[in-house]
């Protein structure tokens, strides 16, 4: 029971980390960093969650399956959203997907 609670708390932190870092990348216009992070996330999810789950080496399969499966899907979603960002977000000026800096139109902020 103790390890189930610890795993659940880690899962919440892990999902929050995914979402927060991804939104920071998108907000501040660093698509290359977001693509690298999302690809790394998918690889880590496969190595540390999906593979041990298949091999049956987890102490508590149900909780860790929830962590791995949801974070794996979230990583794939991040990668898909970032690679489609220039077409889907009209505020962004057109740029190469692997450019280091994109100009972001912040709108009229009153100045």
N, CA, C and O atoms as CSV, one atom per row, in Angstrom:
chain,resi,resn,atom,element,x,y,z
A,1,UNK,N,N,0.820,-1.204,0.000
A,1,UNK,CA,C,0.000,0.000,0.000
A,1,UNK,C,C,0.865,1.269,0.000
A,1,UNK,O,O,0.537,2.257,-0.657
A,2,UNK,N,N,1.964,1.220,0.744
A,2,UNK,CA,C,2.862,2.367,0.808
A,2,UNK,C,C,3.426,2.695,-0.572
A,2,UNK,O,O,3.440,3.852,-0.991
A,3,UNK,N,N,3.890,1.660,-1.271
A,3,UNK,CA,C,4.492,1.895,-2.585
A,3,UNK,C,C,3.451,2.332,-3.608
A,3,UNK,O,O,3.771,3.052,-4.554
A,4,UNK,N,N,2.217,1.903,-3.423
A,4,UNK,CA,C,1.148,2.348,-4.320
A,4,UNK,C,C,0.926,3.845,-4.171
A,4,UNK,O,O,0.764,4.548,-5.168
A,5,UNK,N,N,0.917,4.345,-2.929
A,5,UNK,CA,C,0.734,5.779,-2.694
A,5,UNK,C,C,1.910,6.563,-3.259
A,5,UNK,O,O,1.714,7.600,-3.892
A,6,UNK,N,N,3.135,6.079,-3.037
A,6,UNK,CA,C,4.329,6.742,-3.561
A,6,UNK,C,C,4.286,6.783,-5.082
A,6,UNK,O,O,4.579,7.815,-5.686
A,7,UNK,N,N,3.919,5.655,-5.707
A,7,UNK,CA,C,3.850,5.598,-7.167
A,7,UNK,C,C,2.786,6.553,-7.700
A,7,UNK,O,O,2.981,7.188,-8.736
A,8,UNK,N,N,1.662,6.655,-6.992
A,8,UNK,CA,C,0.606,7.565,-7.424
A,8,UNK,C,C,1.061,9.020,-7.323
A,8,UNK,O,O,0.796,9.810,-8.229
A,9,UNK,N,N,1.739,9.383,-6.240
A,9,UNK,CA,C,2.265,10.748,-6.094
A,9,UNK,C,C,3.306,11.052,-7.171
A,9,UNK,O,O,3.328,12.151,-7.726
A,10,UNK,N,N,4.154,10.090,-7.460
A,10,UNK,CA,C,5.125,10.276,-8.539
A,10,UNK,C,C,4.426,10.457,-9.877
A,10,UNK,O,O,4.861,11.253,-10.709
A,11,UNK,N,N,3.337,9.714,-10.086
A,11,UNK,CA,C,2.600,9.839,-11.339
A,11,UNK,C,C,2.009,11.235,-11.491
A,11,UNK,O,O,2.076,11.830,-12.566
A,12,UNK,N,N,1.430,11.755,-10.409
A,12,UNK,CA,C,0.866,13.105,-10.472
A,12,UNK,C,C,1.950,14.122,-10.795
A,12,UNK,O,O,1.747,14.989,-11.645
A,13,UNK,N,N,3.106,14.030,-10.127
A,13,UNK,CA,C,4.218,14.946,-10.393
A,13,UNK,C,C,4.701,14.804,-11.828
A,13,UNK,O,O,4.997,15.795,-12.495
A,14,UNK,N,N,4.778,13.571,-12.293
A,14,UNK,CA,C,5.270,13.289,-13.635
A,14,UNK,C,C,4.352,13.903,-14.686
A,14,UNK,O,O,4.826,14.531,-15.632
A,15,UNK,N,N,3.046,13.726,-14.528
A,15,UNK,CA,C,2.105,14.290,-15.493
A,15,UNK,C,C,2.137,15.816,-15.448
A,15,UNK,O,O,2.089,16.468,-16.491
A,16,UNK,N,N,2.217,16.391,-14.244
A,16,UNK,CA,C,2.303,17.847,-14.116
A,16,UNK,C,C,3.565,18.361,-14.806
A,16,UNK,O,O,3.532,19.389,-15.483
A,17,UNK,N,N,4.673,17.648,-14.634
A,17,UNK,CA,C,5.929,18.033,-15.269
A,17,UNK,C,C,5.791,18.019,-16.787
A,17,UNK,O,O,6.244,18.941,-17.465
A,18,UNK,N,N,5.169,16.976,-17.314
A,18,UNK,CA,C,4.914,16.902,-18.758
A,18,UNK,C,C,4.191,18.148,-19.243
A,18,UNK,O,O,4.666,18.854,-20.133
A,19,UNK,N,N,3.031,18.407,-18.642
A,19,UNK,CA,C,2.156,19.480,-19.122
A,19,UNK,C,C,2.806,20.842,-18.933
A,19,UNK,O,O,2.754,21.683,-19.830
A,20,UNK,N,N,3.420,21.068,-17.770
A,20,UNK,CA,C,3.991,22.383,-17.473
A,20,UNK,C,C,5.170,22.706,-18.397
A,20,UNK,O,O,5.247,23.801,-18.953
A,21,UNK,N,N,6.059,21.770,-18.550
A,21,UNK,CA,C,7.226,22.027,-19.390
A,21,UNK,C,C,6.817,22.207,-20.849
A,21,UNK,O,O,7.375,23.045,-21.558
A,22,UNK,N,N,5.844,21.420,-21.291
A,22,UNK,CA,C,5.384,21.541,-22.669
A,22,UNK,C,C,4.749,22.909,-22.918
A,22,UNK,O,O,5.020,23.543,-23.937
A,23,UNK,N,N,3.896,23.368,-21.982
A,23,UNK,CA,C,3.265,24.670,-22.184
A,23,UNK,C,C,4.287,25.796,-22.120
A,23,UNK,O,O,4.120,26.812,-22.794
A,24,UNK,N,N,5.337,25.639,-21.328
A,24,UNK,CA,C,6.396,26.647,-21.295
A,24,UNK,C,C,7.109,26.709,-22.641
A,24,UNK,O,O,7.387,27.791,-23.157
A,25,UNK,N,N,7.400,25.547,-23.200
A,25,UNK,CA,C,8.060,25.518,-24.508
A,25,UNK,C,C,7.202,26.201,-25.563
A,25,UNK,O,O,7.694,27.004,-26.355
A,26,UNK,N,N,5.905,25.869,-25.564
A,26,UNK,CA,C,5.034,26.446,-26.582
A,26,UNK,C,C,4.872,27.951,-26.368
A,26,UNK,O,O,4.915,28.721,-27.327
A,27,UNK,N,N,4.684,28.375,-25.112
A,27,UNK,CA,C,4.438,29.781,-24.818
A,27,UNK,C,C,5.630,30.646,-25.194
A,27,UNK,O,O,5.459,31.738,-25.737
A,28,UNK,N,N,6.827,30.172,-24.911
A,28,UNK,CA,C,8.006,30.989,-25.166
A,28,UNK,C,C,8.655,30.710,-26.513
A,28,UNK,O,O,9.722,31.248,-26.811
A,29,UNK,N,N,8.026,29.878,-27.325
A,29,UNK,CA,C,8.455,29.706,-28.696
A,29,UNK,C,C,9.788,29.013,-28.870
A,29,UNK,O,O,10.670,29.539,-29.549
A,30,UNK,N,N,9.959,27.843,-28.273
A,30,UNK,CA,C,11.181,27.074,-28.471
A,30,UNK,C,C,10.775,25.698,-29.000
A,30,UNK,O,O,10.835,24.717,-28.259
A,31,UNK,N,N,10.371,25.609,-30.246
A,31,UNK,CA,C,9.836,24.347,-30.751
A,31,UNK,C,C,10.873,23.234,-30.807
A,31,UNK,O,O,10.525,22.070,-30.609
A,32,UNK,N,N,12.129,23.553,-31.068
A,32,UNK,CA,C,13.143,22.502,-31.129
A,32,UNK,C,C,13.278,21.828,-29.765
A,32,UNK,O,O,13.359,20.603,-29.674
A,33,UNK,N,N,13.301,22.636,-28.708
A,33,UNK,CA,C,13.373,22.074,-27.369
A,33,UNK,C,C,12.170,21.201,-27.054
A,33,UNK,O,O,12.306,20.154,-26.422
A,34,UNK,N,N,10.995,21.628,-27.493
A,34,UNK,CA,C,9.785,20.850,-27.230
A,34,UNK,C,C,9.799,19.535,-27.988
A,34,UNK,O,O,9.382,18.506,-27.455
A,35,UNK,N,N,10.273,19.559,-29.221
A,35,UNK,CA,C,10.347,18.330,-30.011
A,35,UNK,C,C,11.333,17.357,-29.370
A,35,UNK,O,O,11.049,16.165,-29.254
A,36,UNK,N,N,12.495,17.869,-28.955
A,36,UNK,CA,C,13.496,17.009,-28.319
A,36,UNK,C,C,12.946,16.444,-27.014
A,36,UNK,O,O,13.087,15.251,-26.742
A,37,UNK,N,N,12.316,17.304,-26.203
A,37,UNK,CA,C,11.773,16.844,-24.920
A,37,UNK,C,C,10.693,15.792,-25.132
A,37,UNK,O,O,10.661,14.786,-24.422
A,38,UNK,N,N,9.809,16.012,-26.100
A,38,UNK,CA,C,8.718,15.071,-26.320
A,38,UNK,C,C,9.236,13.733,-26.825
A,38,UNK,O,O,8.754,12.679,-26.412
A,39,UNK,N,N,10.215,13.777,-27.714
A,39,UNK,CA,C,10.804,12.530,-28.206
A,39,UNK,C,C,11.488,11.788,-27.065
A,39,UNK,O,O,11.348,10.571,-26.941
A,40,UNK,N,N,12.227,12.515,-26.233
A,40,UNK,CA,C,12.888,11.921,-25.077
A,40,UNK,C,C,11.865,11.314,-24.121
A,40,UNK,O,O,12.086,10.240,-23.561
A,41,UNK,N,N,10.736,12.015,-23.939
A,41,UNK,CA,C,9.678,11.532,-23.054
A,41,UNK,C,C,9.125,10.200,-23.535
A,41,UNK,O,O,8.934,9.280,-22.740
A,42,UNK,N,N,8.869,10.095,-24.832
A,42,UNK,CA,C,8.325,8.848,-25.375
A,42,UNK,C,C,9.323,7.713,-25.178
A,42,UNK,O,O,8.936,6.606,-24.807
A,43,UNK,N,N,10.612,7.981,-25.426
A,43,UNK,CA,C,11.641,6.945,-25.263
A,43,UNK,C,C,11.727,6.499,-23.801
A,43,UNK,O,O,11.788,5.303,-23.513
A,44,UNK,N,N,11.731,7.472,-22.879
A,44,UNK,CA,C,11.804,7.138,-21.453
A,44,UNK,C,C,10.582,6.345,-21.021
A,44,UNK,O,O,10.698,5.392,-20.250
A,45,UNK,N,N,9.406,6.736,-21.516
A,45,UNK,CA,C,8.192,6.000,-21.151
A,45,UNK,C,C,8.254,4.558,-21.629
A,45,UNK,O,O,7.833,3.644,-20.920
A,46,UNK,N,N,8.780,4.356,-22.831
A,46,UNK,CA,C,8.885,2.986,-23.346
A,46,UNK,C,C,9.876,2.178,-22.514
A,46,UNK,O,O,9.596,1.036,-22.150
A,47,UNK,N,N,11.035,2.769,-22.210
A,47,UNK,CA,C,12.078,2.035,-21.495
A,47,UNK,C,C,11.715,1.753,-20.038
A,47,UNK,O,O,11.944,0.649,-19.544
A,48,UNK,N,N,11.151,2.744,-19.350
A,48,UNK,CA,C,10.973,2.611,-17.906
A,48,UNK,C,C,9.567,2.237,-17.474
A,48,UNK,O,O,9.366,1.860,-16.319
A,49,UNK,N,N,8.575,2.331,-18.374
A,49,UNK,CA,C,7.222,1.979,-17.973
A,49,UNK,C,C,6.662,0.820,-18.797
A,49,UNK,O,O,6.194,-0.172,-18.238
A,50,UNK,N,N,6.708,0.944,-20.109
A,50,UNK,CA,C,6.058,-0.055,-20.956
A,50,UNK,C,C,6.846,-1.374,-20.951
A,50,UNK,O,O,6.258,-2.439,-20.764
A,51,UNK,N,N,8.161,-1.312,-21.154
A,51,UNK,CA,C,8.964,-2.529,-21.207
A,51,UNK,C,C,8.936,-3.327,-19.904
A,51,UNK,O,O,8.716,-4.537,-19.945
A,52,UNK,N,N,9.155,-2.680,-18.727
A,52,UNK,CA,C,9.050,-3.473,-17.488
A,52,UNK,C,C,7.645,-4.027,-17.254
A,52,UNK,O,O,7.480,-5.090,-16.655
A,53,UNK,N,N,6.632,-3.295,-17.734
A,53,UNK,CA,C,5.271,-3.789,-17.579
A,53,UNK,C,C,5.084,-5.080,-18.371
A,53,UNK,O,O,4.483,-6.037,-17.884
A,54,UNK,N,N,5.607,-5.094,-19.595
A,54,UNK,CA,C,5.492,-6.291,-20.433
A,54,UNK,C,C,6.306,-7.440,-19.836
A,54,UNK,O,O,5.881,-8.595,-19.865
A,55,UNK,N,N,7.490,-7.106,-19.291
A,55,UNK,CA,C,8.353,-8.139,-18.712
A,55,UNK,C,C,7.835,-8.616,-17.349
A,55,UNK,O,O,8.289,-9.644,-16.845
A,56,UNK,N,N,6.900,-7.888,-16.755
A,56,UNK,CA,C,6.331,-8.283,-15.476
A,56,UNK,C,C,7.239,-8.041,-14.290
A,56,UNK,O,O,7.224,-8.813,-13.332
A,57,UNK,N,N,8.041,-6.966,-14.339
A,57,UNK,CA,C,8.994,-6.718,-13.264
A,57,UNK,C,C,8.563,-5.605,-12.321
A,57,UNK,O,O,9.363,-5.163,-11.496
A,58,UNK,N,N,7.330,-5.143,-12.418
A,58,UNK,CA,C,6.843,-4.112,-11.496
A,58,UNK,C,C,6.300,-4.761,-10.224
A,58,UNK,O,O,5.735,-5.854,-10.262
A,59,UNK,N,N,6.481,-4.065,-9.092
A,59,UNK,CA,C,5.912,-4.560,-7.840
A,59,UNK,C,C,4.397,-4.375,-7.830
A,59,UNK,O,O,3.667,-5.255,-7.374
A,60,UNK,N,N,3.930,-3.252,-8.324
A,60,UNK,CA,C,2.500,-2.969,-8.322
A,60,UNK,C,C,2.100,-2.604,-9.747
A,60,UNK,O,O,2.221,-1.449,-10.155
A,61,UNK,N,N,1.637,-3.564,-10.481
A,61,UNK,CA,C,1.397,-3.388,-11.906
A,61,UNK,C,C,0.320,-2.387,-12.251
A,61,UNK,O,O,0.472,-1.636,-13.215
A,62,UNK,N,N,-0.774,-2.350,-11.491
A,62,UNK,CA,C,-1.899,-1.497,-11.874
A,62,UNK,C,C,-1.549,-0.018,-11.781
A,62,UNK,O,O,-1.817,0.742,-12.711
A,63,UNK,N,N,-0.956,0.392,-10.672
A,63,UNK,CA,C,-0.627,1.812,-10.497
A,63,UNK,C,C,0.417,2.246,-11.508
A,63,UNK,O,O,0.277,3.292,-12.142
A,64,UNK,N,N,1.467,1.445,-11.661
A,64,UNK,CA,C,2.537,1.813,-12.574
A,64,UNK,C,C,2.082,1.716,-14.027
A,64,UNK,O,O,2.601,2.433,-14.883
A,65,UNK,N,N,1.127,0.849,-14.316
A,65,UNK,CA,C,0.563,0.822,-15.658
A,65,UNK,C,C,-0.140,2.132,-15.952
A,65,UNK,O,O,-0.026,2.665,-17.056
A,66,UNK,N,N,-0.874,2.664,-14.962
A,66,UNK,CA,C,-1.536,3.955,-15.147
A,66,UNK,C,C,-0.533,5.057,-15.403
A,66,UNK,O,O,-0.740,5.894,-16.282
A,67,UNK,N,N,0.554,5.070,-14.646
A,67,UNK,CA,C,1.599,6.071,-14.863
A,67,UNK,C,C,2.173,5.968,-16.269
A,67,UNK,O,O,2.240,6.952,-17.005
A,68,UNK,N,N,2.581,4.762,-16.622
A,68,UNK,CA,C,3.260,4.575,-17.901
A,68,UNK,C,C,2.367,4.825,-19.090
A,68,UNK,O,O,2.772,5.486,-20.046
A,69,UNK,N,N,1.150,4.302,-19.042
A,69,UNK,CA,C,0.264,4.412,-20.192
A,69,UNK,C,C,-0.157,5.855,-20.439
A,69,UNK,O,O,-0.116,6.328,-21.574
A,70,UNK,N,N,-0.565,6.559,-19.377
A,70,UNK,CA,C,-1.024,7.932,-19.562
A,70,UNK,C,C,0.137,8.845,-19.951
A,70,UNK,O,O,-0.015,9.707,-20.816
A,71,UNK,N,N,1.302,8.660,-19.312
A,71,UNK,CA,C,2.434,9.506,-19.671
A,71,UNK,C,C,2.927,9.200,-21.082
A,71,UNK,O,O,3.393,10.099,-21.782
A,72,UNK,N,N,2.829,7.948,-21.502
A,72,UNK,CA,C,3.202,7.575,-22.868
A,72,UNK,C,C,2.287,8.271,-23.874
A,72,UNK,O,O,2.766,8.828,-24.861
A,73,UNK,N,N,0.979,8.243,-23.632
A,73,UNK,CA,C,0.037,8.924,-24.524
A,73,UNK,C,C,0.258,10.428,-24.513
A,73,UNK,O,O,0.151,11.084,-25.550
A,74,UNK,N,N,0.570,10.979,-23.333
A,74,UNK,CA,C,0.808,12.411,-23.231
A,74,UNK,C,C,2.060,12.807,-24.006
A,74,UNK,O,O,2.089,13.855,-24.651
A,75,UNK,N,N,3.095,11.970,-23.944
A,75,UNK,CA,C,4.302,12.236,-24.719
A,75,UNK,C,C,4.029,12.224,-26.221
A,75,UNK,O,O,4.530,13.080,-26.950
A,76,UNK,N,N,3.239,11.259,-26.683
A,76,UNK,CA,C,2.876,11.217,-28.096
A,76,UNK,C,C,2.057,12.443,-28.483
A,76,UNK,O,O,2.244,13.004,-29.562
A,77,UNK,N,N,1.146,12.860,-27.598
A,77,UNK,CA,C,0.334,14.048,-27.871
A,77,UNK,C,C,1.212,15.289,-27.975
A,77,UNK,O,O,1.014,16.121,-28.860
A,78,UNK,N,N,2.194,15.414,-27.063
A,78,UNK,CA,C,3.103,16.552,-27.114
A,78,UNK,C,C,3.829,16.596,-28.453
A,78,UNK,O,O,3.915,17.649,-29.084
A,79,UNK,N,N,4.345,15.464,-28.878
A,79,UNK,CA,C,5.092,15.413,-30.131
A,79,UNK,C,C,4.195,15.801,-31.301
A,79,UNK,O,O,4.619,16.541,-32.188
A,80,UNK,N,N,2.949,15.302,-31.310
A,80,UNK,CA,C,2.031,15.611,-32.402
A,80,UNK,C,C,1.665,17.095,-32.421
A,80,UNK,O,O,1.631,17.706,-33.489
A,81,UNK,N,N,1.390,17.680,-31.258
A,81,UNK,CA,C,0.983,19.091,-31.200
A,81,UNK,C,C,2.136,19.999,-31.611
A,81,UNK,O,O,1.934,20.970,-32.340
A,82,UNK,N,N,3.341,19.688,-31.148
A,82,UNK,CA,C,4.484,20.542,-31.469
A,82,UNK,C,C,4.805,20.496,-32.955
A,82,UNK,O,O,5.095,21.531,-33.555
A,83,UNK,N,N,4.758,19.323,-33.552
A,83,UNK,CA,C,5.102,19.235,-34.971
A,83,UNK,C,C,4.036,19.881,-35.853
A,83,UNK,O,O,4.333,20.265,-36.984
A,84,UNK,N,N,2.800,20.009,-35.361
A,84,UNK,CA,C,1.737,20.652,-36.137
A,84,UNK,C,C,1.498,22.098,-35.730
A,84,UNK,O,O,0.567,22.730,-36.229
A,85,UNK,N,N,2.320,22.631,-34.834
A,85,UNK,CA,C,2.062,23.957,-34.272
A,85,UNK,C,C,1.961,25.085,-35.305
A,85,UNK,O,O,1.064,25.917,-35.170
A,86,UNK,N,N,2.817,25.165,-36.320
A,86,UNK,CA,C,2.723,26.303,-37.237
A,86,UNK,C,C,1.391,26.380,-37.967
A,86,UNK,O,O,0.937,27.476,-38.296
A,87,UNK,N,N,0.758,25.247,-38.227
A,87,UNK,CA,C,-0.511,25.245,-38.934
A,87,UNK,C,C,-1.688,25.464,-37.981
A,87,UNK,O,O,-2.693,26.069,-38.355
A,88,UNK,N,N,-1.558,24.970,-36.754
A,88,UNK,CA,C,-2.696,24.969,-35.840
A,88,UNK,C,C,-2.814,26.240,-35.009
A,88,UNK,O,O,-3.914,26.580,-34.571
A,89,UNK,N,N,-1.710,26.954,-34.778
A,89,UNK,CA,C,-1.740,28.137,-33.924
A,89,UNK,C,C,-1.514,29.374,-34.794
A,89,UNK,O,O,-0.372,29.666,-35.149
A,90,UNK,N,N,-2.573,30.108,-35.146
A,90,UNK,CA,C,-2.422,31.216,-36.077
A,90,UNK,C,C,-1.618,32.387,-35.526
A,90,UNK,O,O,-1.131,33.206,-36.306
A,91,UNK,N,N,-1.461,32.494,-34.196
A,91,UNK,CA,C,-0.697,33.598,-33.640
A,91,UNK,C,C,0.782,33.498,-33.998
A,91,UNK,O,O,1.480,34.509,-34.068
A,92,UNK,N,N,1.251,32.284,-34.222
A,92,UNK,CA,C,2.670,32.087,-34.484
A,92,UNK,C,C,2.987,32.476,-35.926
A,92,UNK,O,O,2.238,32.143,-36.844
A,93,UNK,N,N,4.068,33.162,-36.114
A,93,UNK,CA,C,4.498,33.466,-37.464
A,93,UNK,C,C,5.120,32.217,-38.067
A,93,UNK,O,O,5.660,31.371,-37.354
A,94,UNK,N,N,5.037,32.111,-39.384
A,94,UNK,CA,C,5.545,30.923,-40.050
A,94,UNK,C,C,7.050,30.817,-39.858
A,94,UNK,O,O,7.775,31.803,-39.986
A,95,UNK,N,N,7.501,29.631,-39.556
A,95,UNK,CA,C,8.928,29.406,-39.380
A,95,UNK,C,C,9.218,27.926,-39.528
A,95,UNK,O,O,8.305,27.101,-39.561
A,96,UNK,N,N,10.473,27.607,-39.615
A,96,UNK,CA,C,10.854,26.210,-39.724
A,96,UNK,C,C,10.623,25.519,-38.385
A,96,UNK,O,O,10.774,26.131,-37.328
A,97,UNK,N,N,10.257,24.245,-38.438
A,97,UNK,CA,C,9.954,23.528,-37.209
A,97,UNK,C,C,11.209,23.385,-36.347
A,97,UNK,O,O,11.100,23.303,-35.124
A,98,UNK,N,N,12.379,23.352,-36.947
A,98,UNK,CA,C,13.600,23.154,-36.179
A,98,UNK,C,C,14.377,24.450,-35.967
A,98,UNK,O,O,15.556,24.416,-35.614
A,99,UNK,N,N,13.721,25.593,-36.181
A,99,UNK,CA,C,14.428,26.847,-35.913
A,99,UNK,C,C,14.502,27.060,-34.406
A,99,UNK,O,O,13.598,26.658,-33.673
A,100,UNK,N,N,15.557,27.679,-33.952
A,100,UNK,CA,C,15.748,27.866,-32.516
A,100,UNK,C,C,14.792,28.901,-31.935
A,100,UNK,O,O,14.357,28.767,-30.791
A,101,UNK,N,N,14.460,29.934,-32.714
A,101,UNK,CA,C,13.580,30.967,-32.177
A,101,UNK,C,C,12.445,31.221,-33.148
A,101,UNK,O,O,12.650,31.342,-34.356
A,102,UNK,N,N,11.257,31.300,-32.603
A,102,UNK,CA,C,10.084,31.710,-33.357
A,102,UNK,C,C,9.550,32.977,-32.719
A,102,UNK,O,O,9.508,33.096,-31.495
A,103,UNK,N,N,9.146,33.913,-33.545
A,103,UNK,CA,C,8.528,35.109,-32.991
A,103,UNK,C,C,7.078,34.779,-32.655
A,103,UNK,O,O,6.362,34.176,-33.455
A,104,UNK,N,N,6.665,35.177,-31.482
A,104,UNK,CA,C,5.306,34.920,-31.036
A,104,UNK,C,C,4.574,36.244,-30.957
A,104,UNK,O,O,5.041,37.181,-30.309
A,105,UNK,N,N,3.430,36.325,-31.614
A,105,UNK,CA,C,2.621,37.533,-31.571
A,105,UNK,C,C,1.853,37.549,-30.257
A,105,UNK,O,O,0.902,36.787,-30.080
A,106,UNK,N,N,2.263,38.414,-29.337
A,106,UNK,CA,C,1.637,38.463,-28.023
A,106,UNK,C,C,0.371,39.325,-28.011
A,106,UNK,O,O,-0.299,39.425,-26.983
A,107,UNK,N,N,0.047,39.934,-29.126
A,107,UNK,CA,C,-1.159,40.753,-29.198
A,107,UNK,C,C,-0.914,42.154,-28.674
A,107,UNK,O,O,0.216,42.518,-28.350
A,108,UNK,N,N,-1.980,42.938,-28.593
A,108,UNK,CA,C,-1.874,44.300,-28.096
A,108,UNK,C,C,-1.989,44.272,-26.579
A,108,UNK,O,O,-3.062,44.014,-26.034
A,109,UNK,N,N,-0.879,44.539,-25.902
A,109,UNK,CA,C,-0.891,44.483,-24.443
A,109,UNK,C,C,-1.032,45.862,-23.811
A,109,UNK,O,O,-0.803,46.005,-22.610
A,110,UNK,N,N,-1.399,46.875,-24.577
A,110,UNK,CA,C,-1.673,48.187,-24.031
A,110,UNK,C,C,-0.515,49.158,-24.046
A,110,UNK,O,O,-0.651,50.291,-23.584
A,111,UNK,N,N,0.618,48.738,-24.567
A,111,UNK,CA,C,1.787,49.636,-24.608
A,111,UNK,C,C,2.026,50.152,-26.007
A,111,UNK,O,O,2.964,50.918,-26.230
